[in-house]
Amino acid sequence: MATIECVCPPKADGSAKHPNGDTITLRERLDFRSALTARNTVILLKQEDEDASVADVLASLTEVYLLMGIKSWTLTDAKGKAIEPNRTTIRAFMDEHPDAAMAVGDEADGLYSEAVILPLVARASASSLPTPMPVSTSVTNGSSPAHPKPSRRSSTTTTQTDDTAKTSASPAGVYS
C-alpha cells in the first residue's frame, strides 16, 4: 500500500478530503496475464523502437504496473464520490498527478519487477550473440601439440662442376 498526499478535490472549506493522504492499494503480485502484458510491453517497445532507452523501458513498465497493479484507492471526485480504479481513471491519475503516480510506481516496481524483468533478462541472455573467449574452448587431449619433423636433405646438388663438355652434335654436325 502506498500513501500519497491527497489528490482529491478539496472540501468546500478548502481543506483536504483526506488530511492523512490518499492510500493506494496494490495487488500483492501480478497475475499471469498482467505479468505477461508487462513483459510483452517491453518486447514490443524494443521491436517498434530499437533505440528505446532503458529509461523508456522502465517508464513503460511502471505504467503497466500501475494499470495492472492498482487494486483500490481512496480517490474521490468533486462530489465526494469514490472513483473506481480502472484503465481510464488510472491513466487520468498518472496524467494529472505525475509525482504521486511516480511514488506509487516506485512501490509497484518493488513488488513486480522481479517477476517481470528476470524472465526477460534470462531470455535475452539465452539469445545473445556469442562473444570471443579469452582462451581456446576446443577439446584437447591434455598433451602439447607435436612439433613438425625436419625435412630430409634434397638429393639434387647446386654445386658447379669444373669440366663440362658438350656431348651432342651441333646443328652443323660438328662435335666439340
C-alpha positions as CSV (number, residue, x, y, z in Angstrom):
1,M,0.0,0.0,0.0
2,A,1.2,3.5,-0.9
3,T,0.2,6.7,0.9
4,I,0.4,9.9,-1.1
5,E,-0.6,13.5,-0.5
6,C,-4.4,13.8,-1.0
7,V,-5.0,14.5,-4.7
8,C,-8.8,14.6,-4.4
9,P,-10.6,17.9,-4.9
10,P,-10.6,19.9,-1.6
11,K,-13.7,20.2,0.7
12,A,-15.9,23.3,0.4
13,D,-13.8,25.0,3.1
14,G,-10.6,24.3,1.2
15,S,-9.2,21.6,3.4
16,A,-8.0,18.3,2.1
17,K,-10.6,15.5,1.9
18,H,-8.0,13.1,3.3
19,P,-5.7,15.0,5.6
20,N,-3.5,12.0,6.2
21,G,-3.3,11.4,2.4
22,D,-4.8,9.1,-0.1
23,T,-4.0,5.4,0.1
24,I,-3.5,3.3,-3.0
25,T,-3.5,-0.5,-2.5
26,L,-1.5,-2.6,-4.9
27,R,-2.1,-6.2,-5.7
28,E,0.4,-8.4,-3.8
29,R,1.6,-9.8,-7.1
30,L,0.6,-9.6,-10.8
31,D,-1.5,-12.5,-12.1
32,F,-0.3,-14.4,-15.2
33,R,-2.0,-12.1,-17.8
34,S,-0.8,-8.9,-16.1
35,A,2.8,-10.1,-15.8
36,L,2.8,-11.3,-19.4
37,T,1.3,-7.9,-20.5
38,A,4.2,-6.2,-18.8
39,R,6.8,-8.5,-20.5
40,N,5.2,-8.1,-23.9
41,T,5.2,-4.3,-23.4
42,V,9.0,-4.4,-23.2
43,I,9.3,-6.7,-26.2
44,L,7.0,-4.6,-28.4
45,L,8.6,-1.4,-27.4
46,K,12.1,-2.7,-28.4
47,Q,10.6,-4.0,-31.7
48,E,9.0,-0.7,-32.5
49,D,11.9,1.4,-31.5
50,E,15.2,-0.4,-31.3
51,D,16.8,2.8,-29.9
52,A,14.4,2.8,-26.9
53,S,16.5,3.6,-23.9
54,V,16.5,1.7,-20.6
55,A,14.6,4.7,-19.1
56,D,11.9,4.3,-21.8
57,V,11.6,0.6,-20.9
58,L,11.3,1.3,-17.2
59,A,8.7,4.1,-17.7
60,S,6.6,1.7,-19.8
61,L,6.9,-1.0,-17.1
62,T,5.8,1.5,-14.4
63,E,2.8,2.4,-16.4
64,V,1.8,-1.2,-16.8
65,Y,2.5,-1.9,-13.2
66,L,0.0,0.9,-12.2
67,L,-2.6,-0.1,-14.8
68,M,-2.5,-3.8,-13.8
69,G,-1.5,-3.5,-10.1
70,I,-3.8,-0.9,-8.5
71,K,-6.4,-2.8,-6.7
72,S,-8.1,0.0,-4.8
73,W,-7.7,3.6,-3.7
74,T,-9.3,6.4,-1.7
75,L,-9.6,8.9,-4.5
76,T,-12.9,10.7,-4.9
77,D,-14.4,13.2,-7.3
78,A,-15.5,16.8,-6.7
79,K,-18.8,15.5,-5.2
80,G,-17.0,13.2,-2.8
81,K,-18.0,10.0,-4.7
82,A,-15.4,7.2,-4.8
83,I,-13.5,6.9,-8.2
84,E,-13.3,3.3,-9.3
85,P,-9.7,2.4,-10.4
86,N,-9.8,1.3,-14.0
87,R,-7.6,1.9,-17.0
88,T,-9.3,5.2,-17.8
89,T,-9.2,6.6,-14.2
90,I,-5.7,5.3,-13.6
91,R,-4.4,6.9,-16.8
92,A,-6.1,10.2,-15.7
93,F,-4.4,9.9,-12.3
94,M,-1.0,9.4,-13.9
95,D,-1.5,12.4,-16.3
96,E,-2.9,14.8,-13.6
97,H,-0.6,13.8,-10.7
98,P,2.7,12.6,-12.2
99,D,4.6,13.0,-8.9
100,A,2.1,10.9,-6.9
101,A,1.9,8.3,-9.8
102,M,5.8,8.0,-9.7
103,A,5.7,7.4,-5.9
104,V,3.1,4.7,-6.4
105,G,5.1,3.4,-9.4
106,D,8.2,3.0,-7.2
107,E,6.2,0.9,-4.8
108,A,4.8,-1.2,-7.6
109,D,8.3,-1.6,-9.1
110,G,9.5,-3.1,-5.8
111,L,6.6,-5.6,-5.9
112,Y,6.6,-6.7,-9.5
113,S,9.9,-6.1,-11.2
114,E,11.5,-9.4,-10.2
115,A,8.6,-11.4,-11.7
116,V,8.6,-9.4,-14.9
117,I,12.2,-8.4,-15.5
118,L,14.1,-11.5,-14.6
119,P,12.5,-13.7,-17.2
120,L,13.2,-11.0,-19.8
121,V,16.9,-10.9,-18.8
122,A,17.1,-14.7,-18.9
123,R,15.6,-14.7,-22.3
124,A,17.9,-12.0,-23.6
125,S,21.0,-13.8,-22.2
126,A,20.0,-17.1,-23.9
127,S,19.6,-15.4,-27.3
128,S,22.6,-13.1,-27.1
129,L,25.3,-13.4,-29.8
130,P,28.5,-15.4,-28.9
131,T,31.4,-13.4,-27.7
132,P,35.1,-14.1,-28.1
133,M,36.6,-16.3,-25.4
134,P,39.9,-15.3,-23.8
135,V,41.2,-18.9,-24.2
136,S,40.5,-21.8,-26.6
137,T,37.4,-23.8,-25.8
138,S,38.4,-26.6,-28.2
139,V,38.7,-30.1,-26.7
140,T,42.3,-31.1,-26.1
141,N,43.8,-34.5,-25.1
142,G,45.9,-32.9,-22.4
143,S,49.3,-33.0,-24.2
144,S,51.1,-30.3,-26.1
145,P,50.9,-30.3,-29.9
146,A,53.6,-32.4,-31.7
147,H,56.4,-30.4,-33.3
148,P,56.9,-31.0,-37.0
149,K,59.9,-33.2,-38.1
150,P,62.6,-31.6,-40.1
151,S,62.5,-32.5,-43.8
152,R,65.2,-34.7,-45.3
153,R,68.0,-33.2,-47.4
154,S,67.5,-32.9,-51.1
155,S,69.3,-35.3,-53.4
156,T,70.0,-32.6,-56.0
157,T,73.0,-30.5,-55.7
158,T,73.7,-27.0,-56.7
159,T,77.5,-27.3,-56.8
160,Q,79.1,-26.4,-60.1
161,T,81.2,-28.9,-61.9
162,D,84.7,-27.9,-63.2
163,D,84.7,-29.7,-66.5
164,T,81.7,-29.6,-68.8
165,A,81.8,-31.0,-72.2
166,K,79.3,-30.9,-75.0
167,T,78.3,-34.4,-75.9
168,S,75.8,-33.7,-78.6
169,A,76.3,-32.6,-82.1
170,S,75.7,-29.0,-83.1
171,P,73.2,-28.3,-85.8
172,A,76.1,-28.2,-88.3
173,G,77.0,-31.8,-87.2
174,V,80.3,-30.7,-85.6
175,Y,81.3,-32.2,-82.2
176,S,83.2,-30.0,-79.8
